[in-house]
């Protein structure tokens, strides 16, 4: 089958054997669409080798945002009412359900987490717990966005957001736009997106931002202070993955505010904290890792969101090079691979 792999070093299209179901609660899924995430970019550049345990010469199938069709079910994959041909969204990790963290409602920290391969592939075998049923009329292109929506929801949950909270978002890519739309819906005010690319700033305003600033051409900190009556923002969400943006986010954070780090900065990334300032601000810095328990909510929500701009750029797996180059060119839209457009022969 076709896969798109990181080969440490290098990446590209690679033919691998179709995976086989091993356990009785396995599900074989024919991948429909899969999206390129910023973490995939970090992986192909070798920034996540240590974190993921990838060694030189390893083959690592990329992709963790996907929709697909059920092709086969193990004998005990029967707790969700799945059947062959069903449209599904996929979660990328399998949790044990038995360790301290799983039993403490923190499955994202599972001590026995299992991931059997990425979703940039014609087929994937996953545990039934990783499969979430979608309505029959689901647009499978949009369904590939359930995973990033779920993580943005997790980020918003961690903020304990109240209506009227002033928010800045650093980065106007697809995640920044999802944050903008969902925070606008949640009642955030003076939503300010900080983004150097003009068309991303335009889209941010269309998605509900009140202000869109270019950090390279404006006195960004002074602008933010003016927007917030010199108090700074209650919440700053850093989505760009640019390490220097963390300091900018802290500089525009108000007293008692929360700086949320949503991006993956790669192995070895550090942030030097000004402890006296941190103490005086009573600031909070939080990270967002994964999205436990979010998929049912994301599935309920995603059809209500404006996602059409995110599904305009679709590539065949054989166009992997063009797809990654476009994704890295800085556009705000999502990039999807189309592995199987429909449910033929299921």
KALIN-V835370 format. One record per residue. N is the residue number from 1. RES is the residue in three letters. PHI is phi in whole degrees, 0 to 359 (NA if undefined). Layout:
# KALIN-V835370
n;res;phi
N;RES;PHI
N;RES;PHI
This chain:
# KALIN-V835370
n;res;phi
1;UNK;NA
2;UNK;280
3;UNK;221
4;UNK;242
5;UNK;237
6;UNK;266
7;UNK;246
8;UNK;48
9;UNK;267
10;UNK;93
11;UNK;201
12;UNK;160
13;UNK;286
14;UNK;216
15;UNK;273
16;UNK;233
17;UNK;291
18;UNK;297
19;UNK;291
20;UNK;246
21;UNK;290
22;UNK;250
23;UNK;258
24;UNK;290
25;UNK;255
26;UNK;281
27;UNK;227
28;UNK;267
29;UNK;240
30;UNK;274
31;UNK;289
32;UNK;267
33;UNK;228
34;UNK;217
35;UNK;257
36;UNK;278
37;UNK;256
38;UNK;301
39;UNK;292
40;UNK;296
41;UNK;296
42;UNK;299
43;UNK;296
44;UNK;293
45;UNK;268
46;UNK;81
47;UNK;282
48;UNK;244
49;UNK;304
50;UNK;294
51;UNK;298
52;UNK;268
53;UNK;70
54;UNK;269
55;UNK;250
56;UNK;308
57;UNK;89
58;UNK;294
59;UNK;251
60;UNK;236
61;UNK;288
62;UNK;279
63;UNK;95
64;UNK;221
65;UNK;243
66;UNK;205
67;UNK;240
68;UNK;192
69;UNK;237
70;UNK;292
71;UNK;257
72;UNK;204
73;UNK;233
74;UNK;291
75;UNK;300
76;UNK;253
77;UNK;274
78;UNK;228
79;UNK;270
80;UNK;247
81;UNK;72
82;UNK;287
83;UNK;217
84;UNK;301
85;UNK;97
86;UNK;299
87;UNK;276
88;UNK;218
89;UNK;256
90;UNK;243
91;UNK;258
92;UNK;271
93;UNK;243
94;UNK;248
95;UNK;257
96;UNK;284
97;UNK;76
98;UNK;237
99;UNK;285
100;UNK;305
101;UNK;289
102;UNK;300
103;UNK;282
104;UNK;254
105;UNK;59
106;UNK;228
107;UNK;298
108;UNK;296
109;UNK;255
110;UNK;313
111;UNK;280
112;UNK;232
113;UNK;300
114;UNK;232
115;UNK;228
116;UNK;258
117;UNK;136
118;UNK;278
119;UNK;252
120;UNK;278
121;UNK;200
122;UNK;296
123;UNK;220
124;UNK;216
125;UNK;252
126;UNK;226
127;UNK;283
128;UNK;304
129;UNK;296
130;UNK;269
131;UNK;249
132;UNK;233
133;UNK;292
134;UNK;246
135;UNK;299
136;UNK;300
137;UNK;270
138;UNK;294
139;UNK;283
140;UNK;291
141;UNK;294
142;UNK;293
143;UNK;297
144;UNK;292
145;UNK;264
146;UNK;301
147;UNK;298
148;UNK;297
149;UNK;298
150;UNK;296
151;UNK;287
152;UNK;297
153;UNK;301
154;UNK;299
155;UNK;300
156;UNK;290
157;UNK;302
158;UNK;295
159;UNK;281
160;UNK;49
161;UNK;293
162;UNK;245
163;UNK;304
164;UNK;95
165;UNK;284
166;UNK;275
167;UNK;229
168;UNK;244
169;UNK;236
170;UNK;264
171;UNK;106
172;UNK;247
173;UNK;284
174;UNK;299
175;UNK;293
176;UNK;300
177;UNK;291
178;UNK;297
179;UNK;301
180;UNK;301
181;UNK;295
182;UNK;288
183;UNK;291
184;UNK;300
185;UNK;296
186;UNK;280
187;UNK;99
188;UNK;295
189;UNK;234
190;UNK;49
191;UNK;297
192;UNK;238
193;UNK;260
194;UNK;251
195;UNK;203
196;UNK;282
197;UNK;268
198;UNK;299
199;UNK;291
200;UNK;291
201;UNK;295
202;UNK;299
203;UNK;295
204;UNK;300
205;UNK;296
206;UNK;293
207;UNK;270
208;UNK;120
209;UNK;291
210;UNK;274
211;UNK;220
212;UNK;223
213;UNK;249
214;UNK;263
215;UNK;292
216;UNK;271
217;UNK;240
218;UNK;232
219;UNK;283
220;UNK;301
221;UNK;294
222;UNK;297
223;UNK;298
224;UNK;295
225;UNK;296
226;UNK;294
227;UNK;297
228;UNK;256
229;UNK;57
230;UNK;68
231;UNK;259
232;UNK;83
233;UNK;274
234;UNK;289
235;UNK;222
236;UNK;235
237;UNK;250
238;UNK;263
239;UNK;245
240;UNK;283
241;UNK;80
242;UNK;272
243;UNK;300
244;UNK;294
245;UNK;290
246;UNK;296
247;UNK;296
248;UNK;300
249;UNK;297
250;UNK;293
251;UNK;295
252;UNK;260
253;UNK;278
254;UNK;280
255;UNK;296
256;UNK;75
257;UNK;275
258;UNK;237
259;UNK;259
260;UNK;255
261;UNK;262
262;UNK;256
263;UNK;265
264;UNK;259
265;UNK;260
266;UNK;88
267;UNK;300
268;UNK;85
269;UNK;291
270;UNK;229
271;UNK;231
272;UNK;284
273;UNK;267
274;UNK;280
275;UNK;297
276;UNK;300
277;UNK;293
278;UNK;299
279;UNK;297
280;UNK;291
281;UNK;281
282;UNK;52
283;UNK;282
284;UNK;236
285;UNK;239
286;UNK;231
287;UNK;251
288;UNK;236
289;UNK;258
290;UNK;221
291;UNK;237
292;UNK;294
293;UNK;66
294;UNK;266
295;UNK;300
296;UNK;303
297;UNK;292
298;UNK;296
299;UNK;293
300;UNK;296
301;UNK;268
302;UNK;295
303;UNK;287
304;UNK;268
305;UNK;268
306;UNK;275
307;UNK;248
308;UNK;306
309;UNK;297
310;UNK;277
311;UNK;242
312;UNK;276
313;UNK;246
314;UNK;240
315;UNK;236
316;UNK;281
317;UNK;305
318;UNK;294
319;UNK;262
320;UNK;303
321;UNK;295
322;UNK;298
323;UNK;296
324;UNK;292
325;UNK;296
326;UNK;294
327;UNK;299
328;UNK;274
329;UNK;281
330;UNK;103
331;UNK;290
332;UNK;280
333;UNK;280
334;UNK;284
335;UNK;243
336;UNK;243
337;UNK;261
338;UNK;259
339;UNK;267
340;UNK;216
341;UNK;285
342;UNK;216
343;UNK;260
344;UNK;305
345;UNK;69
346;UNK;267
